[in-house]
Amino acid sequence: MQRYQADVIVVGGGLAGICATLELLDSGRKVLLLDRDIEANFGGQAKESFGGIFVVDSTEQRRVGFRDSPDLAYADWVRFGELDADVAHMEWPRRWARAYVDRCKDEVYLWVKKHGVRFVPAPHWIERGQFTPGNSGPRFHIVWGTGHGLIMHLLEALARHPRRSQLTTMFGQRVNDLLVDDGRITGCRGVSEIDGEAFAASAGATIITTGGVNGSIERVRQHWHADWGTPPEVLLTGAHKYADGVLHDAASRHGARVAHLDRNWNYAAGVHHWQPRKPHHGLSLVPPRSALWLNWQGERIGPQPLVTGFDTRDLVTQVCRQERQYSWQVLNRKIMDKEFAISGAEFNRSVRDKKILRFARELLLGNPELTDEFLSKCKDVVSAHNLSELVEKMNALNGDNAVNLATVQEVVGRYDEQIARGPKFHNDEQLRRIAYLRRWPGDKLRTCNFQPILDQSAMPLVAIREYVVCRKSLGGIQTDLSGRVVDTTGQAMPGLYAAGETTGYGGGGMNGLRALEGTFLGGCIFSGRIAGHAAASTT
């Protein structure tokens, strides 16, 4: 058995683990960072993300005329996430939420800027709320360079740190349990994925930053939220393949409180990745707002039509209420070129690669290259030049005759008739929402101006089959405001800390039932720094 020793062990090389490590090196500690993945994937899921960070009272917000404040952000957060609901173990999530809105400007936004990170000039206004009000204004700040750029800046900070020699990083190391001595966590143990040799690592403090549980479809099904009924037959995942909850279980065995694992941030518009890197690998689409969202039979899902940007959780809820828990979006090429996007760094190349002219062109003219790639490679999409042919292909794709042509013709015809009457006479909730969204300049650039579906100049027609894709764990290991893991009695466990998605981004679920978005990367940075600083002070 191999044996290692350090002042502090960080288990997990994602965003939270990197931020914790930077804090530990700043404090002069000897750090052992253990990660299960290969070195090329250092940075974890954050490296593949679009790179949005929730910030309060930023320069970018002021530039677009939004005067934000911690009090306003906290009110939005508590209301949207239902943090004031009568649910057990919500004290620490509420306190983490308050701490985040109070401190994110200095400890997240300005801190990453210090490390060279820059943001797209205009923040996005998403999660505005459907039946429960959400963001009062734009708070989603996109890193220029996406999550990939964010991680590369922080890895550069690690590489150039004046105390870099005090950091040992080891990849291909699967940690599966914690070491305990006389009631104190003294390290961890596991197995090398490289040669199968067991190891034990000892330290004065151990920080768990291994992500959530949504990389395991079995765990997702086990903790499926009651609001969503039974889990869909087909579930995709966009989470890290090693986000399997093994360290959640280990911490729980040693007395840690793990809470709210049924709270997951899933997306309704998932498709199969055409170059999968893990089982059930799904991509999360940014659903075009001018598309019609239909159920498995071709009926428009309602009574409120589904439109993205208001309540992501409700979209999942509505799809899961259908007899068959998948959906279709019907649109045309013109809508797709203008509005279609895929979440993440991989398919937002102009932002990831910092190509400003290409980015500006895509904002103004759309992204036909992405449309071409998607239409030619994704197995969940069909196209045609009339509805009859489109429905025939939809049914052929699914291997049945579930989609009814007459139903689709009626739905599309009624919608197009509404558009033809002119904006003064629009009496369709989706059109009202499009009009509202287009009042905000950022959304106006990316949303068509009442584009009908059956438009010969906008052909071909497109239908996308969409499944629920699992992404982020909103619950996890509970921690106090120093990142110390708390036990089932609410007391801090000596020697054990946790951060990032492992903790539901702080406190075992600081977002509550819903997230205002951008709180995931932001929560990893914030909680990682806190845990690193606190662990350094006790070793």
N, C-alpha and C positions, 0 to 999 in steps of 0.2 A: 504493500500500500504506500502511495505517495503521501507525504505530509507537508503542509505549507503553513506559514505563519505570517501575520501582518497586524498592524494596529486595527485596521478596519477591513472587512470583506464586503464588497459590493457584488451581489448576485444578480446579473442581468446587465447587458451592455446596450440597452436602449437609451432613449432620451433622458429619462429620470436617472438611470445609473450613471450616465456621462456627467450630468449636472451635479449629482452627489459627489462624484469623484473629483471634479474640479474644486468643489468646496473643501474636500478633504485635503487635497494637495495645497490649496491656499493656506490651510491651517498646519501644514507641515507633517501630515500623517503619512505613514507607510501603508499603501493601499494594494490589496489584491482584488482585481476585477475578474470575475469568472463569467463566461458566457457560453451558452450551449451551441450557438451558431458558428459559422466560419467567419474568419476575419473580414472577408469581403462584405459581409452583411452587418458589420459593426454599426450600430445606430438603430437597429431593429425596425419596427413598423413605422416609426416617425420618418425614417429615411425614404419611405415609399409614399408618404402622405402629400397632400396638396399644400400643406404648410400654413394653415390658418390658425391664428392665435387671437383669443379674446382679450381685448385691452380696453381699459376705461380711461377716458380723458387723454387721448393721444394727440400728437401733432396732426396726424392724418384725419382724425375726427374733426378737429377744429378747422382744418382746411376746407372741409365740405360743409361746415356750418352747424355741426352737431356738438352741443355743449353737454358732455356726459359728466356723471358724478358717481362716486361709490354708492351713495344712498339710492340713486335711481337704478343703478345696475343691480344692487342687492334686492330691491323691491321686485324688479323684473325676474330675477333669478329665483327667488323664493316662490313667487306666484307661478311661474312656468314649470318649475321643477316640483311643485307641491311639497316643498320642504317644511311647510307648516302643518302638513297632514298628521293625523294621529297614528303614526307608525313607529314601531319600536326602533331604538338605537339611532335616532336622528340628531342627537345633541352634537356629536362631532362633525357630521356632514354640514350642519348649519353653521358651526363655528368656522369650518374651513371655507365655506362659501363667503362668509363675511370677511375673513382674512384675505381671500383671493381678490375680491373687488377692491379692498382697501389698499392692497400692496402690489397688485400686478403691474401697475405702471412702472414702479421703481425696480421691482425684483424680477420681473419677467421682460417687459418691453425694453426698458433702458439697459438692462443687463445684457440682453442678446445684441442690442445695438453696439454696446461696448466691445463685443466680440466680432463686429463687422457685419452683422445682419442688417439688411435693409428691407423695406416693405413696399409693396405696390402702393402708389400714392392714394388711391381711394379705397377705403374699407368697404366690405360687402355688408348688406343689411339682410340677414337671413333669420329664420326662426322667429318670424314676427308674431306668431300665434294664430291659432284657429278659433277655438272656443275659449281658450285661456290665453290672455295677452302674453306676448314674448318680448323680444328685444324692442325697446323704444326707439332705437336708431342703429346705425351701422357700428358693429364692434368686431367684425371678423376681419382681421388684418392678415393679408396674405404675404408670406415671406417671398421676396424677390429671389427666386432660386428654388422655390417649393421646400418641402420638408427635407429633400435631399441637400439643398444648399444650407439649410439650418444645421443639419448634422455635420456637414463638412466644415463649417465654421467652428463648431464646438470641438470636433476632432483635431482641428488645427490648433485650437487653444490647448488641448491636452498635449499634443506633440511638442509645442513650443513652451510648455509650462516650465518655469525655472526649476521646479522640483520634479520634473518628469522621471528622473531616476528612481524616485520613491514609489512609482507605480509599476506593478506587474500585471499584465493582461494575459489571460489564458483563454483560448477559444476551444470549442469542442468539449466543454466540460459540463456534464449534466448533473446538476445538484438535485438531490432527491430527499434530503432530510437535514435537520438542524442538530447541532451538538449542544448538549445541556450539561451543566455541572452545578449542583447545589442550587437549583432554581434559576440559574442564569444561562442565557444563550451564549455559547462560547465559540460558535463557528458553524460549519456546515460540512456535509460529506456527500459524496456522489461517485460518479464513474466517468472516466474519459470516453468520449464517443470515438476517439481516434484509435485507441488500442485496448479498450475495455478494462483498463486498470482502475481499481478503486482509489479514492483519495479522501483525505480529511484535511480541512483547513481550520486553523484556530485564530481567533482575534478577540480584541476587547469589545468590539461591536460588529454586528452583521446587519447589512441593509438589503432587504429583498426588493428588487425592481425587475421582476420577471414577467410583467405584463398581466393581462387578464385571463379569462377562461374561454374566450370565443374562438380560439384556434381549434377547440375540440367540439365538434358538432354534437357528440354525445353529452358533453357537459351543458351545452346550450339547451338541448332537449330536456335534460334533467332539471334545469332551473327555469324553464319557460314560464313567462309571466302569465298569471291567471287571466288578465285582460285579453290575452290573445288566443284563448281557447287551447286547442291542441296544436302542437307544432306542425308546420307544413310538411308534406311528404318529401319535398325537395327543399333543402336549405343549402345555401352557399356561404362561404366564409371569405372575408377580406381581412381577417385578423392574422397575426403572426402564427406560423405553424407550430411554434413551441409555446404558445400561450394556452397551456393545458391545465393550469390550476394545481400542478403538483406541489408547489410551494405554499399555496393556500392551504392545502390539506396538511402539509407538514407543520405549518404554523398552528393550525387548528388542533392537531394532535398534542401540541405542547401547550395548549391553553389559550391561544389567540382567539379573539372574536372575529368571525367572518360574517359579514352582513350584506344583505340586499343583492345577492347574486342573481336574483330573478330580474334585476333591472339592467337591461342591455340596450345599447344604442344601435339598433339595426336599421337597415334601409330597405325600402320596398322595391326599388328598381335595380335588382341585381341580375347580371347575365354571366354565363360561363366565360372564364378567361380562355382565349384561344391558344395561349402558351402557358398552361398551368404549372405553377411551381410547388404545388401542394395539393392534397386531396380536396375536392369540392371548391377549388379556387374560383372565387367570384369577383367580378368588377362591379363597383357601385356607380351607376349612371347618375348624372345630373338630369333629371327628367325634364324634357322640353315642356314648357308651360303652355304652348299652343297645341300640344298633342291632346288627343282624347284618350282618357284612361279607362279601359274596359275590363270587365271580368272575363272569366274563362269561356263564357258563352257569347261574348261580344256586347253585353249590356254595359252601359255607362255606369261606373260605380258611383253611388250616391246615397242619400239625396244631395249631399254637398259634393260637387265634382272634385276630384283629386288634383291639386295644384301644388307643386313644390314651393318651398320657401316660407311656409307658415308653421307647420307642425309635422316634423318628420315622423314622430311616433304615431301620430294619428294616421298617416299614410299606411304604415305597417298594420295598424289596428284594422283599418278598413279592408285591406287585402286579406288579412287573416280571418275576417268574418265571412268571406265567401265560401261557398261549398267546396270549391277547389281553390287552394290558397296560392294562386299565382295570378298574373294579370297580363294584359296587353296594352301597349300604347300604339295608337294609330295616328300617323302624321304624313307629311310629304317631304320631299327632298329639300325644298326651300326652308321649311321649318327646321329640319335637321341641320342644315348647313349653318343656320343662324344660332340655334339654341342648344344643340346637342353637345354634351361634354361628358367625360369620364373622370371621376374623382381620382386624385393621386398624382404623383410626380411623373409616372411612366407615360401618361398620355397628355400631359400639359407641358409639352417640350419647350415651347417658347418661354414660359416662365421659368421652368427648371434650368434651361440653358442660358437664361438671361438675354434672349434675343428680342430687343425692344422693338425693332421695326416689325418683326413677324408678329409679336404680341399685339401691337397697334393695328396691324392689318386684320388679325383675327377678331379683334373687338369691333371693328368697323364692318367687315365683310363676312365674318363667320369663318368656319374651319372645314372647308370641303375635303381637305386631305384626310382629316379624322373620319368624316363620313364615309369616304371611300374605303378606308382601312376597316372600319367596323362592318360595312355592308359585305365586304369580300371575305372577312375572316371569322366573324362571330356566328356561331351556330344557332343563336336565338333570334335571328332577324330574317325577314323576308321582304321582298319588294315586288311591285306589280304596277301596271298602268290603269287598272280599274279595280273597283271593289270586289267584283266577282272573282277575278283572278287572285286578288290579295287574300280573300277569305279561303279560297281553295288551297293556297299555299300555307296559310296559318294552320288549317286542319291537317294538311299533309305533314307539316313540321311536328305537330303534336301526335300524329298517328291516330286521329279520331275525327269525328264530325261535330265536335262540341260547339264551334263558333257558328252562329246562325247568320246567314247572309242577309236575310230580311231585317234582322235586328240591327246589324251594323249599318245597313243602308239607311234605316230610319234614324239612328243616332247621328250619323254623319250629316244626313240631309237636314235634320232639324237644327244642328249647330251652324251649318253653313247658311241656312236661311236667316238665322239670327244676325250673322255678320252682314249679310246682304242688306238688311234693313237700315244699317247705319248706326253709329254709336249712340245717337239720341234715343234709339228704340231697343237697345240691347237689354234683354231681360234674362240673361244667362249668367249664373254666378261665376263661371270660369272667365267669361268676357269682362265682368266687373272687376275681377281680380287682376286680369291682365292690364286693364286701364289703370288700376291703382298702382300696380308694380311699375308701369312705365312712367309714373310721376317721378320716380327716383332715377337719376341719370345713369347710375351703374346698371340698373335693370333694363332701362330703355335701350341701351346698347345691345343687350343680349336677348331681347324679347321682340318677336314680330308684332307688327301693328295690325292686329285682328286678321290674321291670315286664315282663309278658308282651307279646308282639307282637299276638297275636289276642285283643284285649280290646274288646268292643263299646262299653264306656264310654270308650275311648281312640281311637276311629276319627276320621278315616279312616287307612288304611294309606298309607305313603309309601315310595317308592323313589327314591334319588338316584344318578344315574350320575356317577362320579367319575374324573377323570384326574389324572395326575401334573402338579403345577404347580411350575415352577422358581422359586426365590426367591433364595438367597444363595450367593455364591461363597466357599468356604472356603479357596481358594488364591489366589495372586496374586503381586504384585511383592514380592520379599524385602527386608526392612529390618532394620537393627540396632536396638538398644534406644534409639537417638536418632532413629529414623525415617529414617535415611539409607539410600537405596537401595544395595544391594550388587550388585556385578557377578558374573560367572560364576566368578570366582576367590575370591569372598568378601570383596573389598575394597570400602569405601565409595566411591561415585561422587561426586566433588566437585560441589556445587551442586544435587544432586537428592535430594528427600525424597518420601515417600509415606505415606499413612495411610488408615484406614477399610477399606471392603470391597475397595478396590484392592489392599490388601496381605493379603487374607484376614483382615482385622481386626487384623493385627499380625504382622510377621515372615514373611509369605507363607503363613500358615495356622496361627494359634495354637490354633484349636479342634481341629485334627487331623481325624480321619475323621468324628467326630460332635461335635455341639455340645450343651452343657448348657442352651442357650436363654438369652436375655437378654444373651449375650456379643456380639451384633451391634451394638445401640445402644451398649452399654457399651464395646465395642472401638473404635467410631468416636470416642467422646468421648475415651477414653484415648489412642489412637494419634494422634488429631488434635491434642490438647494437646501431646503429646510432640514431634511434628514441628514444630509452630509454635514451641515454645520453643527447640528445637535450631536451627531455621533462623534465628531472631532472633539467636542467639548468634554466628552466623558472618557476619552482614551488618551 
